[in-house]
Amino acid sequence: MPYKSLAKHSFTTPLAMDPLSSVIVETGRCIFTFLFTGIATLLKLRHDTDCLRKEIQKLEDRKNGIEEAVRLAETEGKCATEQVKGWLRKVEEIGREVRPLLEKADRIVVQGCNLCWNVIPRYRLCRRMVKKRLEVMQLISSCNFDNVVMDKKSPVRAVEKQQGPSLAGQREAEEMIYKLMELLKGGENNRIAVWGMGGVGKTTLVRNLNNKLESSSLMESIDIVIWITVSKDFDLKKVQSQIAKRLNLELDANDAIEERAKMLLKRLMNKKFLLILDDVWEQIDLDIVGIPQSDDQANCKILLTTRSLDVCRAMMTDKEIKLDVLKEAAAWNLFAQNAGDVVEVPGINPLARAVTRECGGLPLALKTVGKSMRNKRRIELWKHALHHLRRSDPHIKHIKDEVYHRLKLSYDSLPSKTLQSCFLFCSLYPENYSIRTNELIQCWMAKSLINEHQPLEECFNDGIALIETLKDSCLLEEGEYAGTVKLNDVVRDVAIWISTKQGSEEPCTSISVRNITKSPKQFSGSSELNVIFLVGNPIDKIRDNLFQGLGKVRVLNLSQSHIVSLPASISQLCELRALLLRDCCYLEKLHSLGTLYELRVVDLSGTRLRELPNGTSKLNKLRELHLSRTHHLETIEAGTISGLQSLELLDMSCSAYKWDTRCNREDGRASFNEILTLEQLSIVKLRLDKVDPLVLDAAWLTKLREFDIQISTGSYDSNPLATQHDEKRAILRGVDLMGTKGLNGLLTAASALDLVICGGISALSELSVSHGLSSLKSLKSLSISKCDCITSLISGNTISRTILPNLEHLSLNRLENLGEILGGMVPRKGCLRWLKTIEVVDCKKLKTLISFALLQQVKHLEEIKVKNCRKMKYIMSGEVSAEMIPKLRIIELSDLAMLKSICSRLPAWPALETLEISNCPMLTKLPFATSNGIASLKEIRGELQWWNRVTCTNDKIRYSLQQRFQPLQPLQSPNMDDRWVR
């Protein structure tokens, strides 16, 4: 029966009853009524509890939904409205009030009738629960808000302008910005790095890029550009805070990095963004920061600037763009812009240009020095500035603070003291001097900067690793010639400044003297000297006592000086490790070196020595002996070479010394057999007058790590080719290739072959057949010059198997009768399959460079260079597809009067970066079918008149190519071989 019916039920009593019975009955009736009333109240409490709990659950559901909406909005930089905040506070309050009521009701219900007599408290509890239920229902009905959230701060701009100097009018910089824009548009480059030395303008470039993005079509695919300045003192929380600020997201400074990263990740996951990280000095783990990095996350692009290529590697960038110093014209324009019109004053102009050159093309130095000299019209002030710049003396405070100290940061960041010492050592060389890497490594070994107690190859590898680290840190750069490096002028000044500061704090150990015509009398504070450099000075005599008391000297470098001899006091340099006299072109005689037992390197290349100095055979620790270009060397005493049992490198390329294979020469001179006794020898460079099977023994040649052997009948080349590391080069000059025996061992072992004025064969493939060689598979580089007998490189009529399967570089020069490179039926696979570069010059009968048959073979071709082939009509014949030339990067064509076509037009060029055309008047159509197919193209170079005659299939292609075109300027002299310059 429902509790309401029970509560209303009445009991009927008998009509007549005695008093006692009446009392009992009445009492019973009261007890019964009380019990039923308690039960009814208990049932009502349970009912009210259930109703309140249901309403509370409804309220909780509404609250959770609103809070989730608020949380999502907060990731967009918004927050709850005040109305919502008030409602949520009321919900919290009523929750705190209801919770104990429900708990109390639950206890009563569990106890049931045990406490049936507590009717009044239960009744009151029921009333309170009914009241709270009404309040909860009211809160539920009042949560229909017009706006749950509102903007917390001002809306986030897609691009925030960055303050900095404009690059408007600076053509090279504007081209670089365009290039970066193109890279950012592509889908394959999600991480791009701009790297270069301090002060070269990386930040300025990227700031200008950032500012141009706002009006760029690129922003159609980017929601927001986030600029973060990282700096050397990297702080991960600071980077997170910068990103959060850009996103209008509040991060609690007290939260752990991981919690902050989760909030950033949540915000960025649904955004397409470009993150610019400026001035990165070390690897940044973007996952820890909170940047989306999963493979399927294509919404994130990273652009970073750094001084170190190692940082690019650590950050796993897809593309690295090196920003170099400015060229002369651009450097002058920037300097003049900062210095003002005063630079055009006749008396000041040459001084201003000299000051500009001293700035080494470094934009930071050009701006700083230019501003310091702005509108100064006294010539004395310009002379004063030039004098101090040439002395590497930062006389202007701003130069020291803004240039020197900023570049010193790169020095301070080198990972070891050894690297710092290696860098400072480079400043001993003259300004703008191309330093031979081999010589630099020799000096570092002599100074114990490289462990000399290991094979020469390992020393060389260690040295190359050090050089590459310095280059990757932008403290060294490539020299003017292959195998050389140099210091930027300003970087060298900073190195000298650092060395000078260190010299004032500790004893000087290295000294370099320049621009002197007479020998120094002595070196002050010389007792601790271990390096003496007198490179490039026109001194013809060294004072007799100059080397006295210099017992700690380990490196003596007098290269390119005019000395004719060395004083006897050189014998006092008992710790000398390296004696460098390269290109002392007047040096005719040396005193005995027999007392210099610690010598490891002796370089006498390019001297006029007629004989090796006495005592050379006693140098049993000597590891390198350089005698290249010793055109007057006639005598090496018997036993001299065999006494050098530690020798690992012997360089006698282009030397006049005549080797003989007889063991006992009647003239008392060293024979070739002495070389064969040197067990440690691994690098040999020498010239022979004839082919000698003993010298060209395959077993001996194979044992060598590197060789350069020139066989030249009666002459020697005064300009030997620089061999690559571990290269085995054979140069045959004036040799009958068919009739000469004994070449097998040389041709089998050689990885590079140069044929000059050779005869006897019409195709190189005949050389393989005539000497019983299988395929010339060791050859990676081949150069053929002035061999008029050659009509084709490979003739299918002379071979039945693959030939030159590993050739990478091919050079053909002045082959008067060359008609084709590959002719006849040849094996379908293998021939020239690894060819990377092909260069053809002065081959007058060649009409097509790459036939369709050859095109099937050369899938790895990267560079094509053709010059002065008067009958050349086609570079590539037949229908060419992108799959045939997937790696072709460079095409340079010049002086091709009959050239009509490069190849058929392609929808896409997968890798082409550079196209240069000069003096090819009949070539007016370029092989580009669509504008989208030239995304990789960086530049087209050519004469302006030619460019104006070029026709394109449509205006869109023409516009795309025009953006990449750079005109070539004619030289003054029409008689020069190269008539055009950039």
Buried (B, 14 or more C-beta within 10 A) or exposed (E): EEBEEEBEEEEEEEEEEEEEEEEEBEEEEEEEBEEBBBBBBBBBBBEBBEBBBEBBEBBEEBBEEBBEBBEEBBBBBBBBBEBBEEBBEBBEEBBEEBEEBBEBBEEBBEEEEEBBEBBEEBBEBBEBBBEBBEBBBEBBEEBEBEEBBEEBEEEBEBBBEBEBBEBEEBEBBBBBBBBBBBBBEBEEBBBBBBBBBBBBBBBBBBBBBBBBBBEBEBBEEBBBBBBBBBEEEBEBBBBBBBBBBBBBBBBEEEBEEEEBBEBBBBBBBEBBBBBBBBBBBBBBEBEBBBBBBEEEEEBBBBBBBBBBBBBBEBBEBBBBBBBBBBEEEBBBBBBBBBBBEBBEEEEBBEBBBBBBBBBBBBBBBBBBBBBBBEEBEEEEBBBEBBEBBBEBBBEBEEBBEBBBBBBBEBBEBBEEEBBBBBBBBBBBBBBBBBBBBBBBBBBBBBBBBBEBEEEBBEBBBBBBEBBBBBBBBBBBBEBEEEBBBBBBBBBBBBBBBBBEEEBEEEEBBBBBBBEEEEBBEEBEEBEEBBBBBBBBBEBBBBBEEBBBBBBBBBBBBBBBBBBEBBBEBBBBBEBBBBBBBBBBEEBBEBBBBBBBBBBBBBBBBBBBBEBBBBBBBBBEBBBBBBBBBBBEBEBBBBEBBBBBBBBBBBBBBBBBBEBBBEEEEEEEBBBBBBBBEBEEBBBBBBBBBEBBBEBBBBEBBEEBBBBBBBBBBEEBBEEBBBBBEEBBBBBBBBBEBBEBEBBBBBBBBBBBBBBBBBBBBBBBBBBBBBBEBEBBBBBBBBBBBBBEBBBBBBBBEBBEEBBBBBBBBBBBBBBBBBBBBBBBEBBEEBBBBBBBBBBBBBBBBBBBBBBEBBBBBBBBBBBBBBBBBBBBBBBBBBEBBBEBBEBBBBBBBBBBEBBBBBBBBBEBBBBBBBBBBBBBEEBEBBBBBBBEBBBBBBBBBBBEEBBEEBEBBEEEBBEBBEEBBBBBEEEEEEEEEEBBEE
